Amino acid sequence: MGSLNKATLLGRLGMDPEIRSMQSGDRVCNLSLATSESWKDKNTGEKKEKTEWHRVIVFSEGTIGFIEKYMAKGSEILVEGKIETRKWSDQQTGQDKYSTEIIVRGYGDKVILCGKGSQNGNTNEQPAQAPVEDSLEDEIPF
């Protein structure tokens, strides 16, 4: 039996995208994505809400360019990527720590801007989805 590692999230950016360069010269983008659910408490009738925060790491250069141009804090986005858990050592305590992240690398992964523009003032006609330069479409004969 095969397996599948695929995460799909729809939420809002909690801060502006953080784009930085790695030693190799490639860029990486960190996103802080909030997903929320709300319900009515059966006993009190009070409206309840829970927000979950997700770390999204983007390695695809075309997607990073799209994010840089069109997304900002408050943008509603859909992300499809893979779940990865990274182990690291806390420098102060020396204890092992773990971070679970959604990784967007290319083929099959995507970042889509939803709604009418972002809150950074770019409300012109915007593409809804980042270009995927790592696509295998040219290699699949149809």
C-alpha positions, 0 to 999 in steps of 0.5 A: 500500500502506498502513502500520501503526505499532503496538507491543505490549509485555508486561512489568513496570514498573521504577519507579512511574509518573511523572505530571506536568502540562504547561503546558497543564494536561493530564497526561502519564505516563511508564512504564519497562517491562522486557521479558525473554527467557531461553534456555539456552546450547547450549554451556554449558547455562547459563541466560541472560537479556536485559532490554530497557527501553522508555519508554512515554509516555501522553497519554490522561487516562482511561488516566493516571487508571487507571495512577495508581490501579492501577499501581506498580513491579512491575506486569505490564502490556500496552501497545499504542501507536505507536513514535515517535522524538524528536530533541532537543539535549543541553544540555551538548554541543549534540549531537543525541540521539534517543529512541525511545518507545511513545506511548499517545494514545487510540483503538486504544492501550491499557494493560492491567493483567495478573495479580492486582493491582499491588505497591502494595497495591491487590489489590481487584477491579481493572478489567483495562483503562484506559477509552478516552475518545478512542474512536470507537465512538460514531461507527461505526454497526453 
